[in-house]
Structure formats: structure tokens, C-alpha cells
Amino acid sequence: MTDFFPSKRGPTLILAVSLAGVFNLSIACAQDRFAGIWKIEKNEPAPWAMTSDMLESEEIKRLVGAPVEFKAAAIRGPAPLACKGPHYEIKQYQADELFQGALAQYGDPSTTPDKLAENIGFAKRPVESLVTGCASEIEFHATDEDHAVFALNNSLYRMTRASVAKVTSKP
């Protein structure tokens, strides 16, 4: 009688290869949702920035207008968004989880995280968000198929997909 698996490692190896393929597929799907070139269109103070001196004007000037490209092996763009070897993951967040919980923790206490999220442009929940696994820990939250928002240093930055916005490199 011939064994289908000639060694005890056979089934384990097949299972490991199968799981690796599924894992890589989920990573590819996460990156695919946001894949391509986006443009940082504008910024606004985050709801938790109570005074204008909490904003970094030089950083705002450097980032607004810059392109950001999500590729399988890297994120190309200005620091701190650029990243080699991201580990993409799509998460579904409720309003109180957006911007790493900042709407709930630091937002206006006279309102709710849901109302703050609606004011920013998140019309429905959960919000599809791209976690990159990069050192900067910046997450990108989709307001719709072609628009996303990220937070950095008390500012919210709005991005538009290149197919919607004309993207030009900053000098």
C-alpha cells in the first residue's frame, strides 16, 4: 500500500503553504483597497486641537499637496508617511476608535465621537481603515472609495485618490 503522504511532514507542509497563501491574499486585498497614488489635498485642525499653537505649520506646508503611493512593498511619500515593508491590514472602526481613539479620548466633551466623526465626513459605520504596520503608526480612514483622512500632530489631512485628483509632485 502506498501512502498518499510519504512522510509525516507532508500534510503539515501543505497546510503551511495553504495558510501562507491565504495570509498573503489578505495582505494583498488590504493593500489593493488603498493601492495607487493619492494626493494630500488639505488639512484642518483635529477636533482635539484646542488652540492654533498646537498645530505644526511647517509640517502642514510640507505635506499638503504631496503625493502618497501605496504599493505592496512600500509606501512612497513624505516623512513620516513613507515606509518600507508595510504590513497592511484593513480594520473596521467605530467612531470612538478612529484616530487611535482620539475622538473619544480627546474630542469635544460636549458631543459624542459619532457626531465628531460625522462632522469630519464619516457618514456610516464601521469605517474602513488601513493599518500599515509602519513605525509611524499612522492609520488611513476612508470617508468613501476615493477619499481618506489621517491624523498627525493635531491636524487631520484629507487625501484624494489620484484618479479623482490631479497629482503633481511637490518640488
N, C-alpha and C positions, 0 to 999 in steps of 0.2 A: 504494500500500500504506500502510495506517495503522499507525503504531507503537502498541503497547499502552501504552508509557510515553512520553509526548510529550517528556520531557526526560531528561537523564541523572540528575537528582535524584530522579526518580520511585521507582525501586527502593530507593534509599538512604533516602528519606523513609518509605516503607512499612516497611522493616526497622527503622528507628529507632523508629517508632511502635509496632511489634510488640514490640521489646525493652523499651521503656518500660512497656508493658502487662504483660509478664511480670515485670519488676523490681518494679513496684507490687504485683502479685499476691503475690509472695513476701514483701514487706514486710507486706502486709495479713494474710497467713497467720501470720507471726511474731507480729504483734500480736494476732491472733484467739486464739491458743493461750492467752494470758495476759489477754485482754481482760476488762474489767469491774472490779468493786471487790473488793479483798482487804483483810483486816484483819491487822495485825501482832499476833499472839496472845501471843508471849512471846519472851524472849531467853535465851541461855545463853552462857557463855564459849566462845570459839573454842578448838579443840584446841591452838592455838599460844599462847594466853594463859596464861602460866605462873604469874602471880600476879594477885590481885584488883585490885591498884592499876593494872593495865594496862587496866581497863575504865573507861568513862566513864558514871558513874551518872546524871548529869543527862540525858545523851543517851538512855539506856535508858528513863528515866521519860517522856521526851518522845515516844519512838517507840512503845513498847508500848501497844497499844490503838488506835493511829491507823489510819485507812483509807488505802489506796493504790489509785488508779484508773488502769488502763492504757487510754488512749484512743489513737486513731490519730494525733492531732496533739499529744498531751501526756501526761505522767504527772502526775496530781494527787496530792499527799500532802505530808508534812512534808519539810523540807530534810534531807538532801541528795538525797532521792529524787525530788522534783518536778523536772520537766524540760519545756521547750517544744521541740517539733520533734525528738522522738527518731527515731533511725534504727534501727528494730528488726531484729534478726537472731536466728534460732534456731541455736544451736550444740549439737553432741552432744559432751559431755565425758567423758573417762575420769576416774577418781578423782584421779589426780595433776594434773589440770587444773582441778579445782574451786577456787573462790575464788581465781582467778588464780594457781593453782599453790601456794597456801599450805599445803595438806595435805602436799604433797611437800617443800616447801622449809622450812617452819617447824614441821610437825607433830611428834608424838612419835617420836623416832628409834628407839624400841624396838618399833615396829609399822610397818605399811605404810599408804600412802594408801588402799588398798582397805578395810582394816579400819576406819580412821578414818571413811571415807565410810559404811560400813555402820552404824557406831555413831551417826552423825548421822541416818540414815534413808534413805540411798540404796541401795535393795535391788538394783538392777540397773544395768548399764552398757550403753551410754553414758547419761549423764544429760542430759535435755533442759534447756537453759539459754537464758534470754532475755538477750541483749546489747542494751542500749538505745542505745548511741552517745551517751549524755549525758556531760556534763563530769565527773560524779561517778564514772563508770566502774564503777558497781555492777551486778553481774550477779545474776539471779534463777534459782535452780536448783530444778527441780521434783522433789519426792520422789514425787508422784503427780499425778493430774489436778487435785486441789483443794488441794494444799499445796506451798509453796515455801520456800526458805531463801536468805537473803542475808547477807553478812558486811559488817560496818562497825566499824572501830575496835576490833578484837579481840573482838567479840561476833558471835554468829550469831543472826539474827532469823528466827523462824518465822511464815509467813503462811498464812492460810486464805482460800479463795475465799468471797465474800460469800454465795453460795447455800448454803454449809455453815455459816458463822459468822454470827451476828447482828452487823452492823456499825453502830456508832454513832460519831458524830463526837466527838472529844475537845474539851473546852471551850477 
